[in-house]
Amino acid sequence: MAVYVYAITAATHPLRLDDLNGVGDPPAQLRTVQGGILSAVVSDAPQELRAKRRDVGAHQAVQERLMADGTVLPLRFGLLAPDDDAVRTVLEENAERYTERLAALEGCAEYHLKAAQDEDALLRQILQESPEARRLNDDIRAGHNNPDLPLALGELVANEVQARQEALAAAVIEALRPLARDERASQTAGNDFLNVSFLVDRRREDRFTATEKNLAAELGEDFDWRLRGPLPPYSFV
């Protein structure tokens, strides 16, 4: 029978899971599979697995309980293996690599930061600070019939937006980097110019979040900051 895998831990890691349930309806019973110096927390996999709130919540509850007692390799929702023997084989064959990752994640949590800037505010900023953009905009508003003017303005603004947002994202990451053990930038979507995860030592969490709040305050109300954490360090497994 297929098994659902929640996390990998050291074999000596406390496993206080008696009052928790696994995914599925009815909820599956949690158990562990040991392979050498490592263990995996698993349960029987339901026949149909979907990212429903109940199952996602059960997945997260298991990981949060394990993290409360030490370092784990949290696996993303939906990871399945053919059976317990397959899990055991993976633990044994990858023991060195998994042990290295456990050491790298020791005492840390993930903080995920996304940021966006109000489009109208950014456009006003570009028109105020770019003489060429201002000239093109004034010519268009004055009724000049040159059909190339809107295209030229649009291209200039697009280039300015990209350059300014890339520089701003780099500056934010640079400011937070000294307070993190590692970082992982991801592709942005929508209006976001920043999408990055930081691996933060739990002893430095207060400094990290305080620095992020100061950055947000300095940049002002035209920015939308979304910081989530502490989270299981999915991005660094």
Salt bridges, closest charged atoms under 4 A:
ASP19 OD1 - ARG65 NH1 2.81
ASP25 OD2 - ARG54 NH1 3.96
ASP44 OD1 - ARG31 NH1 2.94
GLU48 OE1 - ARG50 NH2 3.95
ASP55 OD1 - ARG54 NE 3.54
ASP69 OD2 - ARG16 NE 2.65
ASP84 OD1 - ARG31 NH2 2.90
ASP85 OD1 - ARG88 NH1 2.80
GLU129 OE1 - ARG164 NH1 2.84
GLU132 OE2 - ARG135 NH2 2.76
ASP139 OD2 - ARG135 NH1 3.12
GLU160 OE1 - ARG164 NE 2.76
GLU174 OE1 - ARG177 NH1 2.56
ASP182 OD2 - ARG184 NH1 2.85
GLU183 OE2 - ARG177 NH2 2.69
ASP192 OD1 - ARG226 NH2 2.35
ASP201 OD2 - ARG181 NH2 3.21
ASP201 OD2 - ARG203 NH2 2.89
GLU205 OE2 - ARG202 NE 2.56
ASP224 OD2 - ARG226 NE 3.13
